[in-house]
């Protein structure tokens, strides 16, 4: 018996059928390539997290720190280049993919400085401007980078912290005088010099009065306004790129017009105890550590102050190690720490660099044990942070578009260990993750408890700071690029900050004798990155963000004139909170889906995009008024952080009163409220992931 041939098998397909089949195969091939079908992450993530924690070694971190602090390594110098090579070779020895990125930028160095006191009887006294034992070494002399050169002979006046209210309280004219300012009061160095200049001073001397033991230390630092290379504002200073000239108005306004330099508290005491004329205000007297200071001047002591410096082009180098993601290689989790230091830099920044090197070592162990991160991890060693976050800023500006679409989060550690006590700052969607991770890491100072438990006990709750400051490398990521970020450190302050005493010996004797705090920071930092790199759904929680915005709205309401309308801001925050709740519900459903597949993976990726990109909604293209580089309207540097440390545009409009009527001032505040309202609306649209 014969059978009819199967026409489905033997009939030649039509051209239309062929085209349809071809298109289907192309589409399936595309998704198979970009979203490969795997079981929900093939790694046993908890096993690798436990392996990461168990491979800690305080002695290894200690050895890294000792090597890093053998010599002072100021940005733009050969010792700093040697330190870059040490970091690079460490990454290479672990078989990690490495590369470097160089920039040619404007840095600033001292050539000569002197200070002497001259008294009514004709006698004088030269004051030493270096720490004991540091003269003749390769230590950079005490100076303020980007201070103009100058020579001044004038009376001295003490103006406390140099705030506006301090100039009012001092009760004397400081025009034509040299002002002595103590560190504190919430003002950065540049602002201190700027306010002195506004009040007519001809020079500024700044000292640290916060410690009794290390009063011979000179706190170096920069006095430039803003961040990044001043000759390439807004773009990466790569070879062949545009460079502004030193006499360009955009460049000139970045630098102070009067000279300044740091003093040790010991030298400052000698000057301040010689002042007469006007009695010291009572409220200042109670907080001064030094005794025998009873007057603020002016004079009768005269100061002869000279500073000669140079601004010159120098090459800086960022060093990277990249661990490629196995499933989402185009999504990046970045861990960063700067490498350059004013002196030996044991605390700042080498404690963080040692932690970064140890994370690389421990990730290498995980890789050899079969771990493959879902997303790409990048370890970043920044240069020239001490000159105004230059290395990280130039890189962010150069990679702004890629960061906008590919950066999951940036995790920063600068001074990993300054002393006891855990501190962390973040953008609020990462709060929940921080709380989870700190429960998994042992507290370095109390047996049997977690970092989370001791942190809560010490502060009356787990207090997470925000990232509106401009004092470390998270600033360009948050405030210019809108990347969700975290900043971690142990110890609030340390007395040898930016002095020649910031050495390995000081760390080993005072800040972390057994290097267990280093182990804790490294554990938290590394685990945060593992979760962000390996979780199939990003561990973001925007309900925390909504709660924070509500809190800010309430605080603002208590400060504003009743003529101001906060209704649009209130409505936008309510909408954001609704979107955050919707996303939270969606996340709960997605987490219940244990299966995997092309379309489930696509849904997860779409959700991750929404979680990742919402932060960028808070950016405004025009930036803050007078500080256009800073784009974030929720977290940024306000002119007066004591009054308001959020909504920087609104904060600045509330304090700007010179040359404007009350009606104009209120109108400006209202405009800034509307700008923040629109920013929150943009973040809401991004979180919902839909067009309006």
Secondary structure, DSSP 8 states (H G I E B T S, - for coil): ------HHHHS---HHHHHHHHHHHHHHHHHHHHS---SS-SS-HHHHHHHHHHT--HHHHHHHHHHHTSS---TTSHHHHHHHHHHHHHHHHTT-EEEEEEEEEEEEEEEEEEEEEE-TTS-EEE---S-TT-TTSS---S-EET---EEEEEEEEE-TT--HHHHHHH-S--TT-EEEEES-TT--HHHHHHHHHHTT-SEEEEE--S-SS-TT----EE--SSSS-TTSTTS---TT-----TTSHHHHTTS-SSEEEEE-HHHHHHHHTT--BEE--HHHHTT-SSSS--EEEEEEEEEEEEEEEEEEEEEEEEEEEEE--SSEEEEEEEEEEE---SSS-IIIIIHHHHHHHHHHHHHHHHHHTT---SEEEEEEEES-GGGTSHHHHHHHHHTHHHHHHHEEEEEEEEEEESSSSEEEEE-GGGHHHHHHHHTTSB-SSSTT-BHHHHHHHHHTS---B-S---SSTHHIIIIIT---EEEEEE-S--TTTTSTT-SHHHIIIII-TTSHHHHHHHHHHHHHHHHHHH-SS----HHHHHHHHHHHHHHHHHHS-TTS--HHHHHHHHHHHHHHHHHHHHHHHHHH-----HHHHHHHHHHHHHHHHGGGGGB-TT-BTTBTT--BSSSS--S-TTT-SS-HHHHHHHH--TT--HHHHHHHHHHHHHHHHHHHHHHHHHHHT---
